[in-house]
Amino acid sequence: MSYSQIWLLLLSSYVFAIIPGPAIIWVTSQSLSYGYEAGIKASIGLSLGCLVHSLTAALGISVLLQTTPSVFHFVKILGALYIVHLGVVRLIQNKKILSKNVKETSKTVDFAENKSLIKQSFFVNLLNPKAAIFVWAFVPQFVSPQTAHYSFSVFLGGVLFILAAFAGNMTYVLLCERVRGMLLLPSFKKHAFLVDLATSGCYLAIGICVLL
């Protein structure tokens, strides 16, 4: 890829990344509920999932998912069920936290230190076939078929896409940090469960987006 193609890929990827979708809903919900660190970890997990999509695109494995409807639908349903499961588990956990009158600050620190968020975010993106197909269809547009080391160029394009998408996610993380400052005011704390309920609803929305 030429320098102009690289910059065009980065700019286009960033623009697509900031358009609200399942990834943005996921990062936003984590950031608003658990803070800046959780937003970063969610973004890292999504990036790792996208890295697998880039690797499969480079190796040509993506053809299996694109040409086999049964495999595509299986992965899609599995991904949606996984996300809804996370939403239900989270809602139950938050109800237990509130019933024990645990302070918001303690909940934030505990969850931010929980490395499972990276793993959860990884599987959220990995099990989203629409995200995979977008990467497979979008990145190769910037690589000429006649390019030497075509597979490596596609993988490199995928890495550039991931970097731009990570920057897009971080844009929302920073915005959410400002909003979260207001949510932590005493006047908002008494409505904490409603915020958690809305966030769990976001999980359901992501699951529906994956299925549609």
C-alpha positions as CSV (number, residue, x, y, z in Angstrom):
1,M,0.0,0.0,0.0
2,S,1.1,3.5,-0.8
3,Y,1.2,6.3,1.8
4,S,-1.9,7.8,0.3
5,Q,-3.8,4.5,0.6
6,I,-2.7,4.1,4.2
7,W,-3.9,7.5,5.2
8,L,-7.2,7.0,3.3
9,L,-7.7,3.6,5.0
10,L,-7.0,5.2,8.5
11,L,-9.4,8.1,7.9
12,S,-12.1,6.0,6.4
13,S,-11.8,3.4,9.2
14,Y,-12.0,6.1,11.9
15,V,-15.2,7.6,10.3
16,F,-16.8,4.1,10.2
17,A,-15.7,3.4,13.7
18,I,-17.4,6.5,15.2
19,I,-20.7,5.6,13.6
20,P,-22.9,4.2,16.4
21,G,-23.2,0.4,16.2
22,P,-22.7,-2.7,18.5
23,A,-19.1,-1.9,19.3
24,I,-19.9,1.7,20.3
25,I,-22.8,0.6,22.3
26,W,-20.6,-1.9,24.1
27,V,-17.8,0.5,24.8
28,T,-20.2,3.3,25.9
29,S,-22.1,1.1,28.3
30,Q,-18.9,-0.1,30.0
31,S,-17.4,3.4,30.2
32,L,-20.6,4.9,31.7
33,S,-21.0,2.2,34.2
34,Y,-17.5,1.4,35.3
35,G,-15.3,4.3,34.2
36,Y,-12.4,5.1,32.0
37,E,-10.3,2.0,32.6
38,A,-13.2,-0.3,31.8
39,G,-13.7,1.6,28.5
40,I,-10.1,1.1,27.6
41,K,-10.2,-2.6,28.4
42,A,-13.4,-3.0,26.4
43,S,-11.7,-1.3,23.5
44,I,-8.7,-3.6,23.8
45,G,-10.9,-6.7,23.8
46,L,-12.8,-5.6,20.7
47,S,-9.5,-4.9,19.0
48,L,-8.2,-8.3,19.7
49,G,-11.4,-9.9,18.3
50,C,-11.0,-7.7,15.2
51,L,-7.3,-8.9,14.9
52,V,-8.6,-12.5,14.5
53,H,-10.9,-11.3,11.7
54,S,-8.0,-9.6,10.0
55,L,-5.9,-12.8,10.3
56,T,-8.7,-14.9,8.8
57,A,-9.0,-12.5,5.9
58,A,-5.3,-12.7,5.2
59,L,-5.3,-16.5,5.3
60,G,-8.5,-16.8,3.2
61,I,-10.4,-18.6,5.9
62,S,-13.1,-16.0,5.7
63,V,-14.4,-17.7,2.6
64,L,-15.9,-20.4,4.7
65,L,-18.1,-18.1,6.7
66,Q,-19.1,-16.1,3.6
67,T,-20.0,-19.1,1.5
68,T,-21.6,-21.3,4.1
69,P,-24.9,-19.9,5.4
70,S,-25.3,-22.5,8.1
71,V,-21.9,-21.6,9.7
72,F,-22.7,-17.9,9.4
73,H,-26.1,-18.2,11.1
74,F,-24.7,-20.5,13.8
75,V,-22.0,-18.0,14.7
76,K,-24.5,-15.1,14.6
77,I,-26.9,-16.8,17.0
78,L,-24.1,-17.9,19.3
79,G,-22.8,-14.4,19.5
80,A,-26.2,-12.9,20.2
81,L,-26.9,-15.4,23.0
82,Y,-23.5,-14.7,24.5
83,I,-24.2,-11.0,24.7
84,V,-27.7,-11.4,26.1
85,H,-26.2,-13.8,28.7
86,L,-23.7,-11.1,29.8
87,G,-26.5,-8.6,30.1
88,V,-28.6,-10.9,32.4
89,V,-25.6,-11.8,34.5
90,R,-24.7,-8.2,34.9
91,L,-28.2,-7.1,35.9
92,I,-28.3,-9.8,38.6
93,Q,-24.9,-8.8,39.9
94,N,-25.8,-5.2,40.1
95,K,-29.0,-5.9,42.0
96,K,-26.9,-7.8,44.6
97,I,-24.5,-5.0,44.8
98,L,-27.2,-2.4,45.4
99,S,-29.0,-4.6,47.9
100,K,-25.8,-4.7,50.0
101,N,-25.4,-0.9,49.7
102,V,-21.9,-1.2,48.2
103,K,-20.4,2.2,47.4
104,E,-20.3,3.1,43.7
105,T,-16.6,3.9,43.9
106,S,-15.8,0.4,45.2
107,K,-17.8,-1.2,42.4
108,T,-15.9,0.8,39.9
109,V,-12.5,-0.2,41.2
110,D,-13.4,-3.9,41.5
111,F,-14.7,-4.2,38.0
112,A,-12.0,-2.1,36.4
113,E,-9.5,-4.5,37.9
114,N,-11.4,-7.5,36.5
115,K,-9.4,-8.8,33.5
116,S,-12.4,-10.8,32.3
117,L,-13.8,-7.6,30.6
118,I,-11.1,-7.9,28.0
119,K,-12.0,-11.5,27.4
120,Q,-15.7,-10.7,27.2
121,S,-15.1,-7.9,24.7
122,F,-12.9,-10.2,22.7
123,F,-15.7,-12.7,22.3
124,V,-18.3,-10.0,21.7
125,N,-16.5,-9.0,18.6
126,L,-15.2,-12.5,17.6
127,L,-18.7,-13.9,17.6
128,N,-20.2,-11.0,15.6
129,P,-20.1,-12.3,12.0
130,K,-21.2,-8.9,10.7
131,A,-18.1,-7.3,12.1
132,A,-16.0,-10.0,10.5
133,I,-17.6,-9.6,7.1
134,F,-17.2,-5.8,7.3
135,V,-13.4,-6.2,7.8
136,W,-13.2,-8.8,5.1
137,A,-15.0,-6.6,2.6
138,F,-13.6,-3.3,3.6
139,V,-9.9,-3.8,4.1
140,P,-9.1,-5.6,0.8
141,Q,-10.5,-2.5,-1.1
142,F,-7.3,-0.7,-0.2
143,V,-5.0,-3.6,-1.4
144,S,-4.3,-4.3,-5.1
145,P,-4.6,-8.0,-6.0
146,Q,-1.3,-7.6,-7.9
147,T,0.5,-6.5,-4.8
148,A,3.4,-8.6,-3.8
149,H,2.8,-10.5,-0.5
150,Y,-1.0,-9.8,-0.8
151,S,-1.9,-11.8,2.3
152,F,0.5,-9.8,4.4
153,S,-0.8,-6.5,3.0
154,V,-4.4,-7.5,3.8
155,F,-3.3,-8.3,7.4
156,L,-1.4,-5.0,7.7
157,G,-4.5,-3.2,6.4
158,G,-6.5,-5.0,9.1
159,V,-4.1,-3.8,11.8
160,L,-4.4,-0.2,10.5
161,F,-8.2,-0.6,10.6
162,I,-7.9,-1.8,14.2
163,L,-5.8,1.2,15.2
164,A,-8.3,3.6,13.7
165,A,-11.2,1.8,15.3
166,F,-9.5,1.8,18.7
167,A,-9.1,5.6,18.3
168,G,-12.8,5.9,17.5
169,N,-13.7,3.9,20.6
170,M,-11.5,6.0,22.7
171,T,-13.3,9.1,21.5
172,Y,-16.4,7.7,23.1
173,V,-14.6,6.6,26.2
174,L,-13.4,10.2,26.8
175,L,-16.8,11.6,26.1
176,C,-18.4,9.1,28.5
177,E,-15.9,10.0,31.2
178,R,-17.3,13.5,31.2
179,V,-20.9,12.3,31.3
180,R,-20.1,9.8,34.0
181,G,-18.9,12.6,36.3
182,M,-22.5,13.9,36.3
183,L,-23.9,10.5,36.9
184,L,-21.8,10.1,40.1
185,L,-23.3,13.3,41.7
186,P,-25.4,12.6,44.8
187,S,-28.6,13.5,42.9
188,F,-28.0,10.8,40.4
189,K,-26.7,8.0,42.7
190,K,-30.1,7.2,44.0
191,H,-31.1,6.3,40.4
192,A,-28.0,4.0,39.9
193,F,-30.1,0.9,39.3
194,L,-32.0,2.6,36.5
195,V,-28.6,3.4,34.8
196,D,-27.6,-0.3,35.2
197,L,-31.0,-1.4,33.9
198,A,-30.5,0.8,30.8
199,T,-27.0,-0.5,30.3
200,S,-28.3,-4.1,30.5
201,G,-30.8,-3.0,27.9
202,C,-27.9,-2.0,25.7
203,Y,-26.6,-5.6,25.8
204,L,-30.0,-6.7,24.5
205,A,-29.8,-4.1,21.8
206,I,-26.4,-5.4,20.7
207,G,-27.7,-8.9,20.6
208,I,-30.6,-7.9,18.4
209,C,-28.2,-5.9,16.1
210,V,-26.1,-9.1,15.7
211,L,-29.2,-11.2,14.8
212,L,-30.7,-8.7,12.3
